[in-house]
Amino acid sequence: MSRTFALNIRVLDEDDYFIIGCAYLICRYLDTIEDSPSLSHQAKSSLFNKIERNFTQTPDEKWPAFFKKLSEEKGLSKISDQHYENLLWQRFHLIVRLFNSFAKKHRDILLKPILKMLQGMRFFIVKHSKNKHKNIYDEKEMEEYCYYVAGTVSELLTEFFKLKIKSTLVQKKLDDHKIDFGQGLQMINILKDLFSDRKRNWLYIPEKNILQNKLSVQEFFNFKVENKAKILGIYRDLVEKANLKLENALTYTLSIPKYLPKYRLFCLIPLMLAVKTSFLLKKQDNFNKFSHKISKFEVFIVIIATKIVVHSNSLIKKYFYHYR
C-alpha cells in the first residue's frame, strides 16, 4: 500500500474522505501485520484467521471490542518498528467504530476486497513459511502478489466510484482495467523499494528471471561490474512491464467521467508519481541504493500539474507520455 495515498486523499469531498480513508487504514492494518518483524509466520497466519472470523462470523457491534482486546494481548502491544503503525495497531478499534457508522452499501463494498486482501496475504505467508527469505518465484506470482495487496484496493475503489456512474459502458471500461491500475502502482513500489527490501531479506524481483539470466540471487544483489549488464537488463525489463500496466492504469483513469473530477484527480496523482518514478528507475545504474528520488518540490509540481490537466484527456496523455 503506497504512502502517496496521504497526498491524493486530500482532494476528496469530506464524506468520501472518511470512507476511503477508513478503508485505507484497514488495509494498512493488515499490511502492518504482514510486514511485522516481530511476528512469526505462524503468528501472522493465526492473527489473519482470527480477524477473518471476526469480520465474517461475529455481529459487527462486537468488532471494536475484539480489536481492542487483540492489541492488549501479551506480546502484541507493539508489532512494528514504526511508531505510527503501532499507534494504528493499538487504536484500530476506533477505526472499526468509524467503519460501522457507514451506510451498509458502503460497508459491503469495502469489506469484500479487504477480506480478499487478508486471504491473499495469509496465502503468501503460509506458502513461504518455510523459506529463509521472503521471495517471489516468477512473474505470475509477482502479479498475483500485487493483485492481493493492491489490485484488491483498486477493486474497492472501482465499486465505490461506480455508485456515482450510471453508464454501464463506463462501468465496464473501469472493470476491464481496474486490476492493472493497482498492480502497476504496486510493481513500481516494489522496484523502487528493492534496495531497502533486500536488507530485510525480502525479494520481490522474480527469482526465475534472475536464474534464467545465469545469475544467482546473491550475484544479482552483489552487483559486481562483470554482471552489470545482466542485472540492469532484468531490472529494466520489469520496469517496462510495470509501465505497460501503467498505460492501462491511464486508460482506467481517463474512463472516470469528467463530471467526477475529484475521483479522476485521486487516481491521477499516484499514477503520475508512479510514471515519473518509472522514468527514474530506467536510469538506475547503482544497486547499492536507489540513487534517483522524486524530491518534495517535484511532488508538489506533480500535484499542481495534475490539477491543471485533470479535465482534459489530451493534456493528461501528453503529461503521462512525457515521462513514459
Beta strands, then each sheet from edge to edge (+ up, - down):
strand 1: 134-135
strand 2: 202-203
sheet 1: 1+ 2+
end
